[in-house]
Amino acid sequence: MLDNAPRGTICIEDIEIGMIRTLRKVVTDEDIEMFATVSTDHNPVHLDDDYAQDTIFGGRIAHGMLTAGLISAVIGEQLPGHGTVYLGQSLKFLAPVRPGDMVLTEVEVMEIDNAKRRVTMNTRCLVNGKKVLVGDATVLAPSRKFD
């Protein structure tokens, strides 16, 4: 059997139900500003302290998709890792992430379809133990075997 999987990758043959990988990241003002630039989403709730004070959030918040991007980082770098193809993601935003918040991102394997190389994972982001984002992802995992 030939091994063509990228280094640091967990191949479909080695993925197990219940596997969890995590990432911790402090969301900074610079992260929010860079995300606004890259995404072209310059909503003042993310960038303008005075404006954001008068919103339901009572202050600036990070873009929801910036937080969701941390899920992509876990999937693309850890579980399954390099070579993974994202097929779908559901997201539910439960609470805001603010500049300076430490976000704990968790990805947990829930289902595996070895024949199709598909893995379904529960995805979540927490701040101070409180869920701020939940969802499910489906990915095509790399394999040690050639197709």
JOVENJO-V435804 format. One record per backbone hydrogen bond with DSSP energy under -0.5 kcal/mol. CO is the residue of the C=O (numbers start at 1). NH is the residue of the N-H. E is the energy in kcal/mol with one decimal. If there is no record, write none. Layout:
BEGIN
co:CO nh:NH e:E
co:CO nh:NH e:E
END
This chain:
BEGIN
co:2 nh:4 e:-0.7
co:6 nh:9 e:-1.2
co:9 nh:11 e:-0.7
co:11 nh:14 e:-2.4
co:11 nh:15 e:-0.8
co:12 nh:15 e:-0.6
co:16 nh:19 e:-1.9
co:19 nh:109 e:-2.5
co:21 nh:107 e:-2.3
co:23 nh:105 e:-3.3
co:25 nh:27 e:-0.5
co:25 nh:103 e:-3.3
co:26 nh:28 e:-0.6
co:27 nh:100 e:-3.9
co:28 nh:32 e:-2.0
co:29 nh:33 e:-2.6
co:30 nh:34 e:-2.8
co:31 nh:35 e:-2.6
co:32 nh:36 e:-2.3
co:33 nh:37 e:-2.0
co:34 nh:38 e:-2.8
co:35 nh:39 e:-3.0
co:36 nh:40 e:-1.5
co:40 nh:42 e:-1.0
co:43 nh:46 e:-2.1
co:43 nh:47 e:-0.7
co:44 nh:48 e:-2.7
co:45 nh:61 e:-1.8
co:47 nh:49 e:-0.6
co:48 nh:52 e:-2.9
co:49 nh:53 e:-1.9
co:50 nh:54 e:-0.7
co:51 nh:54 e:-1.2
co:52 nh:55 e:-1.8
co:52 nh:59 e:-1.0
co:55 nh:58 e:-1.3
co:63 nh:66 e:-0.6
co:63 nh:67 e:-1.5
co:64 nh:68 e:-2.3
co:65 nh:69 e:-1.6
co:66 nh:70 e:-0.6
co:67 nh:70 e:-1.4
co:67 nh:71 e:-0.6
co:68 nh:71 e:-1.1
co:68 nh:72 e:-1.3
co:69 nh:73 e:-1.8
co:70 nh:74 e:-1.7
co:71 nh:75 e:-2.5
co:72 nh:76 e:-3.0
co:73 nh:77 e:-1.7
co:74 nh:78 e:-2.5
co:74 nh:79 e:-2.3
co:75 nh:81 e:-2.3
co:80 nh:10 e:-3.4
co:81 nh:84 e:-1.8
co:84 nh:86 e:-0.5
co:85 nh:140 e:-3.0
co:88 nh:138 e:-2.4
co:90 nh:136 e:-0.7
co:92 nh:94 e:-0.6
co:92 nh:134 e:-2.1
co:97 nh:62 e:-3.8
co:98 nh:101 e:-2.5
co:101 nh:27 e:-2.6
co:101 nh:103 e:-0.7
co:102 nh:104 e:-0.5
co:102 nh:128 e:-0.5
co:103 nh:25 e:-2.1
co:103 nh:105 e:-0.6
co:104 nh:126 e:-2.6
co:105 nh:23 e:-1.9
co:106 nh:124 e:-2.2
co:107 nh:21 e:-2.0
co:108 nh:122 e:-2.8
co:109 nh:18 e:-2.6
co:111 nh:120 e:-2.3
co:112 nh:114 e:-0.6
co:113 nh:116 e:-0.5
co:113 nh:117 e:-1.0
co:113 nh:118 e:-1.8
co:117 nh:141 e:-3.0
co:118 nh:113 e:-3.2
co:119 nh:139 e:-2.5
co:120 nh:110 e:-3.0
co:120 nh:111 e:-1.9
co:121 nh:137 e:-2.6
co:122 nh:108 e:-2.7
co:123 nh:135 e:-2.0
co:124 nh:106 e:-3.0
co:125 nh:132 e:-3.1
co:125 nh:133 e:-1.5
co:126 nh:104 e:-2.9
co:127 nh:130 e:-2.0
co:130 nh:127 e:-2.5
co:132 nh:94 e:-2.4
co:132 nh:95 e:-1.4
co:133 nh:125 e:-2.6
co:134 nh:92 e:-2.4
co:135 nh:123 e:-2.9
co:136 nh:90 e:-2.9
co:137 nh:121 e:-3.1
co:138 nh:87 e:-2.7
co:138 nh:88 e:-1.7
co:139 nh:119 e:-2.4
co:139 nh:141 e:-0.7
co:140 nh:85 e:-2.2
co:142 nh:12 e:-2.9
co:144 nh:4 e:-0.8
END
